[in-house]
Each structure stands twice: as C-alpha cells, then as structure tokens.
Amino acid sequence: MREYLLTAALAATLCFLITPVVRIIAMRAGAYVDPRSRDIHTVITPRWGGVSMWVSLSITLLVVNHLPLVGKSFGRESTGIFLAGTFIMLMGALDDRYDLDAITKFAGQALAGGILLLHGVQILWLPINGIFTLPPNIGQLLTILFVMIVINAINFVDGLDGLATGIVAICATAFFGFSYLLAVINGFTRAGAPSLITAVVIGMCIGFLPHNFHPARIFMGDSGAMLLGLLLSASAITLTGQIDANSITSQGSSSTLLPILLPFSILAIPLLDLAMAIIRRLRAGRSPFAADREHLHHRILDLGISHRRTTVILYMWTAGFAIPTAIAAFTSAWIAGLVALAIFALSLALLFEFKKELSRI
C-alpha cells in the first residue's frame, strides 16, 4: 500500500507543478476557449489540462517502475494502456486546438480501444448464469464499446470547473480500494495494472484540481477527459482479466459481478447525464452530440446554487454511489446502505442550508 500511496503522491506533485507551464504553452498555441452562451466561465481559459496529466503520468510510470512491488505491475497490459492513453491524449489535444468533428473523435476512441486489444486488454467473461466466457470477437466489440461509453461519460460531465476532475478522483479511489482489497482477500497479486493505473489517476486529479477548481485557470479539455475515461475503463477491464471468476463463484462471493458492474455504478452520475442528454436531444430532433445548457449541473445552477456548492453536491452524489458499491463487495449490504444514506444526507444538508440562506435575503 505504501508504494501505491507514493505513486499517487508523486503523480499529484508532478501534475501540480507541470500544469502552470502547460497553461502558458496552451495560451501561446491557441488552445483556449472563448466564453460561449452555454458556458459558465466568462474569461478566456486555456485547455490542454490533459497534456499536463499525461506528462505526470509518463514521469510517474518511469519512476515507480523501479519500486519492488509496483514495478511488478508493468507488463504487456500496462504498456497497452499507456500507448492507448498517449494516442487518445494527442487526439484530444488536437480537438482542444482545432475542434475535431464527432465522427473523427469516435473513430479515434475506437482506435484507442483497438490498441488496448492488441496488448491483451479485453473483456473475457460476463456473469451470466454463472460465468459466461465470451467469444473473442464479441469480447473485442464489447471492450471497444465499453471504452467509448466511459470516455464520453467523462467528457459529457466536464461542464463545471473541477467537476469532472473531482468525480474521476472519487471514482478512481473507489475502484482502487475495490481492486486492492479484492487482491488481498482472495490472494491475488497486489501488483496489478488496475491498482497502478487508478493510483496514478487519483494523483493526477488531486494535483490538477487546485488549478481547475472554480474559478478555473485551465480546463482539462478533451485531452484530459478522454485520457481519464480511457484509463478508468482500461483499469476495469484489466481487473476482470486478473480474476479467476470461477474460483470466486465457488466461494459464494458477491464480488463476481462487481468488476463488470462497479464502473457503471461508480460512474452513475456521468452515465446518467450522458443518457439524459442523448434522449433529450433526440426528442428535440437534434443531434445527440449537439451541445446545450441542460446538463444536470446546469439545472442545479439554475436553482440559484453557487458554482462551488453545485460541484461539491455532485461530488457527494458520485461518492454516494461509488463508495457503498465498493464496500458492498466486502461487508454486509446494510453497512453499505448506511454509508450511502449518510453521504446523500450530507448533500441534502447543503441544499437545505442554501434554502435557509435564500430565505434570509
């Protein structure tokens, strides 16, 4: 555990120090966004936050490769995740500068999924009537679809300063806790790509958040949103590949379902926002990828709640799904339920406090 904490701390420190430099480069390169009618910000703000994340990722991996435990996590899968992440970050950086069309971005996301497949990162089984081993072609298709869904869910929720960064940090923390404890309890190796990648993601987000929280001095852009989405999805897929699902099932553990279901539960808020946006736009006769100002965070803001408080409320809602789901794998369901209730109660307290403040005006 100490080596993973060191990994996260190193990634956080590097990302915090590198981001101001990338901010200057982005402004000089023209990778910035002018305020638009649907935007919350009112000043020109650089993108390319994903570039600073990728640089910190690269340096961190080079350093921790020499640690006794974490160094054993490096292999074919880790290499594939890094290469796919590099590709998706570069495409995102081009989009941040030149605004690529949706078809080009989808094709790039699918290609990034293909890079993962070439390095053995693939969904191998599903918990259907026990354990159903997927035919290779079906597993490959589901892998690419899963990667694309998670990437776009993160991209869609990136609408408030610090929102996507914090949500991904919470998601990665829950997933790291699940993957690490699953290895400890079931006797799997603690040195694995899922724990390594999520530890780095946690660090990157923590280091980037001070620059990205309201008022943001830099946005993560598509370069960051797509990179984080790919890293999260790849971590989930590699975890399923490391688990002997049949042995877990024979022990009567409920964890068999969770490697597949956990990402969807952890990403409940981004995925809900993504689904609502697609349905809303299709009903209005518009493209599902046409931007609007009707996302979940916009609706909370329209209630008169401040930018920062809206962000924190959505953090809590994310944690209310993510943390209890991970806890449920290792303890009683009622304990997980109590944790969920406590987190959602805190978010409601923020709303009630706002109403009290409003009544005094």
Residue pairs with C-beta under 8 A, 6 or more apart in sequence:
1 180
3 64
3 67
3 68
3 69
3 70
4 70
4 176
4 180
4 195
4 196
4 199
5 199
6 64
6 67
7 60
7 64
7 67
7 70
7 196
7 199
7 200
7 203
8 199
8 200
8 202
8 203
8 206
9 203
10 60
10 63
10 64
10 203
11 56
11 57
11 60
11 199
11 200
11 201
11 202
11 203
11 204
11 207
12 202
12 203
12 204
12 206
12 207
13 203
13 207
14 55
14 56
14 59
14 60
14 207
15 52
15 53
15 56
15 203
15 204
15 206
15 207
15 208
16 207
16 208
16 210
16 211
17 207
18 52
18 55
18 56
19 49
19 52
19 207
19 208
19 211
19 218
20 211
21 52
22 48
22 49
22 51
22 52
22 55
22 218
23 46
23 48
23 211
23 217
23 218
25 48
25 51
26 32
26 46
26 47
26 48
26 51
26 96
26 218
27 46
29 48
29 97
30 97
31 46
31 47
31 48
31 93
31 96
31 97
31 221
32 44
32 45
32 46
32 47
33 39
33 44
33 45
33 47
33 219
34 44
35 41
35 42
35 43
35 44
37 293
38 291
38 292
38 293
40 159
40 160
40 161
40 301
40 307
41 161
41 215
41 216
45 216
45 217
45 218
45 219
46 218
46 219
47 96
47 97
47 218
47 219
47 220
47 221
47 222
47 223
48 93
48 96
48 218
48 221
48 223
49 208
49 211
49 212
49 218
49 219
49 220
49 221
49 223
49 224
50 89
50 92
50 93
50 96
50 220
50 221
50 222
50 223
50 224
50 225
50 226
50 227
50 228
51 89
51 93
51 223
52 208
52 218
53 89
53 204
53 208
53 220
53 223
53 224
53 227
53 228
54 85
54 86
54 89
54 223
54 227
56 203
56 204
56 207
57 82
57 85
57 200
57 204
57 227
58 82
60 200
60 203
61 74
61 78
61 82
61 200
64 70
64 71
64 196
65 71
65 74
69 190
69 191
70 191
70 196
71 191
72 189
72 191
73 191
73 192
73 193
73 195
73 196
74 196
75 193
76 119
76 120
77 119
77 120
77 121
77 193
77 238
77 241
78 193
78 196
78 197
79 119
80 115
80 116
80 118
80 119
80 120
80 121
80 234
81 116
81 119
81 121
81 193
81 197
81 230
81 231
81 234
81 235
81 238
83 115
83 119
84 112
84 113
84 115
84 116
84 119
84 121
84 230
84 234
85 112
85 227
85 230
85 231
85 234
87 108
87 111
87 112
87 115
88 108
88 109
88 112
88 151
88 226
88 227
88 230
89 223
89 224
89 226
89 227
90 223
91 100
91 105
91 108
91 112
91 222
91 226
92 221
92 222
92 223
92 224
92 225
92 226
92 227
93 221
93 222
93 223
94 100
95 105
95 221
95 222
95 223
96 221
96 222
96 223
100 108
102 287
102 289
105 222
105 226
106 148
109 147
109 148
109 151
109 152
109 226
109 230
110 144
110 148
112 147
112 230
113 143
113 144
113 147
113 148
114 144
116 122
116 143
116 147
116 234
116 237
117 140
117 143
117 144
120 241
121 143
121 234
121 237
121 238
121 241
122 136
122 139
122 140
122 143
122 237
122 241
123 134
123 139
123 142
123 143
123 146
123 237
123 240
123 260
124 133
124 134
124 139
124 240
124 241
125 131
125 132
125 133
125 134
125 240
125 245
126 132
126 134
126 260
127 245
127 256
127 257
127 260
130 249
131 245
131 246
131 249
131 256
134 142
143 237
146 233
146 236
146 237
146 263
147 229
147 230
147 233
147 234
147 237
149 233
149 271
149 274
150 229
150 230
150 232
150 233
150 236
150 263
150 267
151 225
151 226
151 229
151 230
151 233
152 229
152 274
153 229
153 267
153 270
153 271
153 273
153 274
154 164
154 167
154 168
154 225
154 226
154 228
154 229
154 232
154 267
154 270
155 222
155 225
155 226
155 229
156 270
156 273
156 274
156 277
156 295
157 163
157 164
157 167
157 269
157 270
157 273
157 274
157 295
157 296
157 297
158 164
158 219
158 220
158 224
158 225
159 295
159 297
159 298
160 214
160 297
160 301
160 307
160 310
160 311
160 314
161 212
161 213
161 214
161 215
161 216
161 307
161 311
162 209
162 212
162 213
162 214
162 216
162 311
163 297
163 311
163 314
164 220
164 224
164 225
164 228
164 270
165 205
165 208
165 209
165 212
165 213
165 220
165 224
166 205
166 209
166 213
166 311
166 315
166 318
167 269
167 270
167 314
167 315
167 318
168 201
168 205
168 228
168 232
169 201
169 202
169 205
169 206
169 209
170 266
170 315
170 318
170 319
170 322
170 323
171 232
171 263
171 266
171 267
171 318
171 322
172 198
172 201
172 202
172 205
172 232
172 235
173 198
173 202
173 322
174 262
174 266
174 319
174 322
174 323
174 325
174 326
175 194
175 198
175 232
175 235
175 236
175 262
175 263
175 266
175 322
175 326
176 194
176 195
176 198
176 199
176 202
177 326
178 258
178 262
178 326
178 329
179 192
179 194
179 195
179 198
179 235
179 239
180 190
180 195
181 329
181 330
182 188
182 239
182 243
182 255
182 329
183 189
183 190
183 192
183 195
184 190
185 330
186 243
186 247
186 248
186 251
186 253
186 255
188 242
188 243
189 242
192 238
192 239
192 242
193 234
193 235
193 238
193 242
194 235
194 236
194 238
194 239
194 242
197 231
197 234
197 235
197 238
198 231
198 232
198 235
200 231
201 228
201 231
201 232
201 235
204 228
205 228
208 220
208 224
211 217
211 218
212 218
212 219
212 220
213 308
213 311
214 307
214 308
214 311
220 228
232 263
232 267
233 263
236 259
236 260
236 262
236 263
239 259
240 259
240 260
243 259
245 256
248 255
248 256
249 256
253 329
254 328
254 329
255 329
255 330
258 325
258 326
258 328
258 329
261 325
262 325
262 326
262 329
264 271
265 321
265 322
265 325
266 318
266 321
266 322
266 325
266 326
268 318
268 321
268 322
269 296
269 314
269 317
269 318
269 321
272 296
273 295
273 296
273 297
276 296
277 288
277 292
277 294
277 295
278 288
280 292
280 294
281 287
281 288
281 289
281 290
281 292
282 288
286 292
296 314
297 310
297 311
297 314
300 310
300 313
300 314
301 307
301 310
304 354
304 358
305 313
305 351
305 354
309 350
309 354
312 350
313 347
313 350
313 351
316 343
316 344
316 346
316 347
316 350
317 344
317 347
319 343
320 340
320 343
320 344
320 347
321 340
323 339
323 340
323 343
324 336
324 337
324 339
324 340
324 343
325 336
327 335
327 336
327 339
328 336
